[in-house]
Every structure is written in C-alpha cells, then in structure tokens.
Amino acid sequence: MINTGEPAPPFSLPDHTGSTVSLEDLAGRWVVMWWYPKASTPG
C-alpha cells in the first residue's frame, strides 16, 4: 500500500494508444494518475 505523500514505485503501464510508458520515462515532469479500484470487479 502506498500512503499519501510517498513516491510511487517504479512501474510500466500501457497508455491510451497501447504504448508502454514507464514512470522513469516521465522523470522531471508532473504526473497525474487516476484509477477506479472497483472498475470491472464485482461488488
């Protein structure tokens, strides 16, 4: 679990075009992440 204010761990994810983007690729830039923890899950 990541707590508020902690740096994000290294990760890579697909972007909206399917290309892989790593947090390292964005070094020195502002990054905003959002997700829906219960999206596509029961409950």
mmCIF file of the N, C-alpha and C atoms, coordinates in Angstrom:
data_MODEL
# 
_entry.id   MODEL 
# 
loop_
_atom_site.group_PDB 
_atom_site.id 
_atom_site.type_symbol 
_atom_site.label_atom_id 
_atom_site.label_alt_id 
_atom_site.label_comp_id 
_atom_site.label_asym_id 
_atom_site.label_entity_id 
_atom_site.label_seq_id 
_atom_site.pdbx_PDB_ins_code 
_atom_site.Cartn_x 
_atom_site.Cartn_y 
_atom_site.Cartn_z 
_atom_site.occupancy 
_atom_site.B_iso_or_equiv 
_atom_site.pdbx_formal_charge 
_atom_site.auth_seq_id 
_atom_site.auth_comp_id 
_atom_site.auth_asym_id 
_atom_site.auth_atom_id 
_atom_site.pdbx_PDB_model_num 
ATOM 1   N N  . MET A 1 1  ? 0.845   -1.170 0.000   1.00 0.00 ? 1  MET A N  1 
ATOM 2   C CA . MET A 1 1  ? 0.000   0.000  0.000   1.00 0.00 ? 1  MET A CA 1 
ATOM 3   C C  . MET A 1 1  ? 0.893   1.236  0.000   1.00 0.00 ? 1  MET A C  1 
ATOM 4   N N  . ILE A 1 2  ? 0.561   2.168  -0.845  1.00 0.00 ? 2  ILE A N  1 
ATOM 5   C CA . ILE A 1 2  ? 1.284   3.446  -0.895  1.00 0.00 ? 2  ILE A CA 1 
ATOM 6   C C  . ILE A 1 2  ? 0.470   4.465  -0.113  1.00 0.00 ? 2  ILE A C  1 
ATOM 7   N N  . ASN A 1 3  ? 1.122   5.165  0.778   1.00 0.00 ? 3  ASN A N  1 
ATOM 8   C CA . ASN A 1 3  ? 0.453   6.191  1.565   1.00 0.00 ? 3  ASN A CA 1 
ATOM 9   C C  . ASN A 1 3  ? 0.567   7.545  0.881   1.00 0.00 ? 3  ASN A C  1 
ATOM 10  N N  . THR A 1 4  ? -0.339  8.434  1.192   1.00 0.00 ? 4  THR A N  1 
ATOM 11  C CA . THR A 1 4  ? -0.324  9.785  0.651   1.00 0.00 ? 4  THR A CA 1 
ATOM 12  C C  . THR A 1 4  ? 1.028   10.433 0.910   1.00 0.00 ? 4  THR A C  1 
ATOM 13  N N  . GLY A 1 5  ? 1.596   11.033 -0.128  1.00 0.00 ? 5  GLY A N  1 
ATOM 14  C CA . GLY A 1 5  ? 2.863   11.740 0.008   1.00 0.00 ? 5  GLY A CA 1 
ATOM 15  C C  . GLY A 1 5  ? 4.088   10.893 -0.275  1.00 0.00 ? 5  GLY A C  1 
ATOM 16  N N  . GLU A 1 6  ? 3.918   9.569  -0.387  1.00 0.00 ? 6  GLU A N  1 
ATOM 17  C CA . GLU A 1 6  ? 5.056   8.704  -0.681  1.00 0.00 ? 6  GLU A CA 1 
ATOM 18  C C  . GLU A 1 6  ? 5.312   8.681  -2.185  1.00 0.00 ? 6  GLU A C  1 
ATOM 19  N N  . PRO A 1 7  ? 6.583   8.551  -2.580  1.00 0.00 ? 7  PRO A N  1 
ATOM 20  C CA . PRO A 1 7  ? 6.876   8.429  -4.010  1.00 0.00 ? 7  PRO A CA 1 
ATOM 21  C C  . PRO A 1 7  ? 6.300   7.131  -4.565  1.00 0.00 ? 7  PRO A C  1 
ATOM 22  N N  . ALA A 1 8  ? 5.891   7.168  -5.806  1.00 0.00 ? 8  ALA A N  1 
ATOM 23  C CA . ALA A 1 8  ? 5.380   5.961  -6.458  1.00 0.00 ? 8  ALA A CA 1 
ATOM 24  C C  . ALA A 1 8  ? 6.542   5.012  -6.756  1.00 0.00 ? 8  ALA A C  1 
ATOM 25  N N  . PRO A 1 9  ? 6.313   3.714  -6.657  1.00 0.00 ? 9  PRO A N  1 
ATOM 26  C CA . PRO A 1 9  ? 7.354   2.756  -7.017  1.00 0.00 ? 9  PRO A CA 1 
ATOM 27  C C  . PRO A 1 9  ? 7.499   2.708  -8.537  1.00 0.00 ? 9  PRO A C  1 
ATOM 28  N N  . PRO A 1 10 ? 8.614   2.189  -9.037  1.00 0.00 ? 10 PRO A N  1 
ATOM 29  C CA . PRO A 1 10 ? 8.775   2.066  -10.488 1.00 0.00 ? 10 PRO A CA 1 
ATOM 30  C C  . PRO A 1 10 ? 7.662   1.195  -11.080 1.00 0.00 ? 10 PRO A C  1 
ATOM 31  N N  . PHE A 1 11 ? 7.131   1.609  -12.230 1.00 0.00 ? 11 PHE A N  1 
ATOM 32  C CA . PHE A 1 11 ? 6.105   0.812  -12.893 1.00 0.00 ? 11 PHE A CA 1 
ATOM 33  C C  . PHE A 1 11 ? 6.071   1.148  -14.376 1.00 0.00 ? 11 PHE A C  1 
ATOM 34  N N  . SER A 1 12 ? 5.471   0.256  -15.146 1.00 0.00 ? 12 SER A N  1 
ATOM 35  C CA . SER A 1 12 ? 5.216   0.464  -16.567 1.00 0.00 ? 12 SER A CA 1 
ATOM 36  C C  . SER A 1 12 ? 3.781   0.049  -16.845 1.00 0.00 ? 12 SER A C  1 
ATOM 37  N N  . LEU A 1 13 ? 3.082   0.847  -17.648 1.00 0.00 ? 13 LEU A N  1 
ATOM 38  C CA . LEU A 1 13 ? 1.684   0.590  -17.973 1.00 0.00 ? 13 LEU A CA 1 
ATOM 39  C C  . LEU A 1 13 ? 1.420   0.986  -19.418 1.00 0.00 ? 13 LEU A C  1 
ATOM 40  N N  . PRO A 1 14 ? 0.396   0.401  -20.038 1.00 0.00 ? 14 PRO A N  1 
ATOM 41  C CA . PRO A 1 14 ? 0.032   0.845  -21.381 1.00 0.00 ? 14 PRO A CA 1 
ATOM 42  C C  . PRO A 1 14 ? -0.718  2.177  -21.318 1.00 0.00 ? 14 PRO A C  1 
ATOM 43  N N  . ASP A 1 15 ? -0.445  3.039  -22.292 1.00 0.00 ? 15 ASP A N  1 
ATOM 44  C CA . ASP A 1 15 ? -1.192  4.288  -22.372 1.00 0.00 ? 15 ASP A CA 1 
ATOM 45  C C  . ASP A 1 15 ? -2.425  4.094  -23.249 1.00 0.00 ? 15 ASP A C  1 
ATOM 46  N N  . HIS A 1 16 ? -3.107  5.163  -23.562 1.00 0.00 ? 16 HIS A N  1 
ATOM 47  C CA . HIS A 1 16 ? -4.357  5.083  -24.323 1.00 0.00 ? 16 HIS A CA 1 
ATOM 48  C C  . HIS A 1 16 ? -4.164  4.571  -25.752 1.00 0.00 ? 16 HIS A C  1 
ATOM 49  N N  . THR A 1 17 ? -2.924  4.571  -26.247 1.00 0.00 ? 17 THR A N  1 
ATOM 50  C CA . THR A 1 17 ? -2.654  4.063  -27.597 1.00 0.00 ? 17 THR A CA 1 
ATOM 51  C C  . THR A 1 17 ? -2.105  2.646  -27.585 1.00 0.00 ? 17 THR A C  1 
ATOM 52  N N  . GLY A 1 18 ? -1.849  2.110  -26.370 1.00 0.00 ? 18 GLY A N  1 
ATOM 53  C CA . GLY A 1 18 ? -1.289  0.773  -26.250 1.00 0.00 ? 18 GLY A CA 1 
ATOM 54  C C  . GLY A 1 18 ? 0.223   0.767  -26.100 1.00 0.00 ? 18 GLY A C  1 
ATOM 55  N N  . SER A 1 19 ? 0.857   1.931  -26.202 1.00 0.00 ? 19 SER A N  1 
ATOM 56  C CA . SER A 1 19 ? 2.308   2.024  -25.999 1.00 0.00 ? 19 SER A CA 1 
ATOM 57  C C  . SER A 1 19 ? 2.622   1.945  -24.514 1.00 0.00 ? 19 SER A C  1 
ATOM 58  N N  . THR A 1 20 ? 3.740   1.325  -24.172 1.00 0.00 ? 20 THR A N  1 
ATOM 59  C CA . THR A 1 20 ? 4.145   1.203  -22.776 1.00 0.00 ? 20 THR A CA 1 
ATOM 60  C C  . THR A 1 20 ? 4.838   2.477  -22.314 1.00 0.00 ? 20 THR A C  1 
ATOM 61  N N  . VAL A 1 21 ? 4.412   2.981  -21.167 1.00 0.00 ? 21 VAL A N  1 
ATOM 62  C CA . VAL A 1 21 ? 5.009   4.166  -20.563 1.00 0.00 ? 21 VAL A CA 1 
ATOM 63  C C  . VAL A 1 21 ? 5.472   3.773  -19.164 1.00 0.00 ? 21 VAL A C  1 
ATOM 64  N N  . SER A 1 22 ? 6.708   4.141  -18.834 1.00 0.00 ? 22 SER A N  1 
ATOM 65  C CA . SER A 1 22 ? 7.262   3.872  -17.509 1.00 0.00 ? 22 SER A CA 1 
ATOM 66  C C  . SER A 1 22 ? 7.327   5.164  -16.717 1.00 0.00 ? 22 SER A C  1 
ATOM 67  N N  . LEU A 1 23 ? 7.246   5.058  -15.423 1.00 0.00 ? 23 LEU A N  1 
ATOM 68  C CA . LEU A 1 23 ? 7.406   6.234  -14.584 1.00 0.00 ? 23 LEU A CA 1 
ATOM 69  C C  . LEU A 1 23 ? 8.765   6.867  -14.853 1.00 0.00 ? 23 LEU A C  1 
ATOM 70  N N  . GLU A 1 24 ? 9.763   6.052  -15.088 1.00 0.00 ? 24 GLU A N  1 
ATOM 71  C CA . GLU A 1 24 ? 11.112  6.547  -15.392 1.00 0.00 ? 24 GLU A CA 1 
ATOM 72  C C  . GLU A 1 24 ? 11.105  7.430  -16.650 1.00 0.00 ? 24 GLU A C  1 
ATOM 73  N N  . ASP A 1 25 ? 10.258  7.102  -17.638 1.00 0.00 ? 25 ASP A N  1 
ATOM 74  C CA . ASP A 1 25 ? 10.152  7.902  -18.868 1.00 0.00 ? 25 ASP A CA 1 
ATOM 75  C C  . ASP A 1 25 ? 9.666   9.315  -18.581 1.00 0.00 ? 25 ASP A C  1 
ATOM 76  N N  . LEU A 1 26 ? 8.981   9.490  -17.460 1.00 0.00 ? 26 LEU A N  1 
ATOM 77  C CA . LEU A 1 26 ? 8.368   10.773 -17.122 1.00 0.00 ? 26 LEU A CA 1 
ATOM 78  C C  . LEU A 1 26 ? 9.152   11.552 -16.075 1.00 0.00 ? 26 LEU A C  1 
ATOM 79  N N  . ALA A 1 27 ? 10.362  11.115 -15.787 1.00 0.00 ? 27 ALA A N  1 
ATOM 80  C CA . ALA A 1 27 ? 11.184  11.767 -14.764 1.00 0.00 ? 27 ALA A CA 1 
ATOM 81  C C  . ALA A 1 27 ? 11.318  13.260 -15.057 1.00 0.00 ? 27 ALA A C  1 
ATOM 82  N N  . GLY A 1 28 ? 11.142  14.084 -14.024 1.00 0.00 ? 28 GLY A N  1 
ATOM 83  C CA . GLY A 1 28 ? 11.262  15.524 -14.152 1.00 0.00 ? 28 GLY A CA 1 
ATOM 84  C C  . GLY A 1 28 ? 9.974   16.209 -14.592 1.00 0.00 ? 28 GLY A C  1 
ATOM 85  N N  . ARG A 1 29 ? 8.916   15.442 -14.836 1.00 0.00 ? 29 ARG A N  1 
ATOM 86  C CA . ARG A 1 29 ? 7.636   16.006 -15.245 1.00 0.00 ? 29 ARG A CA 1 
ATOM 87  C C  . ARG A 1 29 ? 6.606   15.780 -14.145 1.00 0.00 ? 29 ARG A C  1 
ATOM 88  N N  . TRP A 1 30 ? 5.560   16.586 -14.153 1.00 0.00 ? 30 TRP A N  1 
ATOM 89  C CA . TRP A 1 30 ? 4.430   16.343 -13.277 1.00 0.00 ? 30 TRP A CA 1 
ATOM 90  C C  . TRP A 1 30 ? 3.660   15.163 -13.830 1.00 0.00 ? 30 TRP A C  1 
ATOM 91  N N  . VAL A 1 31 ? 3.230   14.280 -12.965 1.00 0.00 ? 31 VAL A N  1 
ATOM 92  C CA . VAL A 1 31 ? 2.469   13.101 -13.377 1.00 0.00 ? 31 VAL A CA 1 
ATOM 93  C C  . VAL A 1 31 ? 1.207   13.014 -12.542 1.00 0.00 ? 31 VAL A C  1 
ATOM 94  N N  . VAL A 1 32 ? 0.081   12.820 -13.201 1.00 0.00 ? 32 VAL A N  1 
ATOM 95  C CA . VAL A 1 32 ? -1.191  12.616 -12.513 1.00 0.00 ? 32 VAL A CA 1 
ATOM 96  C C  . VAL A 1 32 ? -1.675  11.226 -12.867 1.00 0.00 ? 32 VAL A C  1 
ATOM 97  N N  . MET A 1 33 ? -1.984  10.432 -11.856 1.00 0.00 ? 33 MET A N  1 
ATOM 98  C CA . MET A 1 33 ? -2.501  9.086  -12.081 1.00 0.00 ? 33 MET A CA 1 
ATOM 99  C C  . MET A 1 33 ? -3.879  8.996  -11.463 1.00 0.00 ? 33 MET A C  1 
ATOM 100 N N  . TRP A 1 34 ? -4.763  8.297  -12.124 1.00 0.00 ? 34 TRP A N  1 
ATOM 101 C CA . TRP A 1 34 ? -6.057  8.000  -11.514 1.00 0.00 ? 34 TRP A CA 1 
ATOM 102 C C  . TRP A 1 34 ? -6.500  6.632  -11.978 1.00 0.00 ? 34 TRP A C  1 
ATOM 103 N N  . TRP A 1 35 ? -7.296  6.013  -11.163 1.00 0.00 ? 35 TRP A N  1 
ATOM 104 C CA . TRP A 1 35 ? -7.807  4.701  -11.491 1.00 0.00 ? 35 TRP A CA 1 
ATOM 105 C C  . TRP A 1 35 ? -9.084  4.491  -10.700 1.00 0.00 ? 35 TRP A C  1 
ATOM 106 N N  . TYR A 1 36 ? -9.796  3.493  -11.112 1.00 0.00 ? 36 TYR A N  1 
ATOM 107 C CA . TYR A 1 36 ? -11.053 3.151  -10.476 1.00 0.00 ? 36 TYR A CA 1 
ATOM 108 C C  . TYR A 1 36 ? -10.883 1.771  -9.858  1.00 0.00 ? 36 TYR A C  1 
ATOM 109 N N  . PRO A 1 37 ? -10.610 1.713  -8.563  1.00 0.00 ? 37 PRO A N  1 
ATOM 110 C CA . PRO A 1 37 ? -10.282 0.432  -7.934  1.00 0.00 ? 37 PRO A CA 1 
ATOM 111 C C  . PRO A 1 37 ? -11.340 -0.639 -8.063  1.00 0.00 ? 37 PRO A C  1 
ATOM 112 N N  . LYS A 1 38 ? -12.582 -0.269 -8.228  1.00 0.00 ? 38 LYS A N  1 
ATOM 113 C CA . LYS A 1 38 ? -13.622 -1.297 -8.327  1.00 0.00 ? 38 LYS A CA 1 
ATOM 114 C C  . LYS A 1 38 ? -14.150 -1.444 -9.747  1.00 0.00 ? 38 LYS A C  1 
ATOM 115 N N  . ALA A 1 39 ? -13.517 -0.795 -10.701 1.00 0.00 ? 39 ALA A N  1 
ATOM 116 C CA . ALA A 1 39 ? -13.965 -0.912 -12.089 1.00 0.00 ? 39 ALA A CA 1 
ATOM 117 C C  . ALA A 1 39 ? -13.778 -2.344 -12.570 1.00 0.00 ? 39 ALA A C  1 
ATOM 118 N N  . SER A 1 40 ? -14.771 -2.854 -13.228 1.00 0.00 ? 40 SER A N  1 
ATOM 119 C CA . SER A 1 40 ? -14.739 -4.209 -13.802 1.00 0.00 ? 40 SER A CA 1 
ATOM 120 C C  . SER A 1 40 ? -14.572 -5.306 -12.758 1.00 0.00 ? 40 SER A C  1 
ATOM 121 N N  . THR A 1 41 ? -14.995 -5.050 -11.529 1.00 0.00 ? 41 THR A N  1 
ATOM 122 C CA . THR A 1 41 ? -14.938 -6.052 -10.483 1.00 0.00 ? 41 THR A CA 1 
ATOM 123 C C  . THR A 1 41 ? -16.306 -6.152 -9.827  1.00 0.00 ? 41 THR A C  1 
ATOM 124 N N  . PRO A 1 42 ? -16.659 -7.327 -9.356  1.00 0.00 ? 42 PRO A N  1 
ATOM 125 C CA . PRO A 1 42 ? -17.939 -7.445 -8.673  1.00 0.00 ? 42 PRO A CA 1 
ATOM 126 C C  . PRO A 1 42 ? -17.916 -6.696 -7.330  1.00 0.00 ? 42 PRO A C  1 
ATOM 127 N N  . GLY A 1 43 ? -19.026 -6.174 -6.949  1.00 0.00 ? 43 GLY A N  1 
ATOM 128 C CA . GLY A 1 43 ? -19.133 -5.539 -5.638  1.00 0.00 ? 43 GLY A CA 1 
ATOM 129 C C  . GLY A 1 43 ? -18.995 -4.084 -5.701  1.00 0.00 ? 43 GLY A C  1 
# 
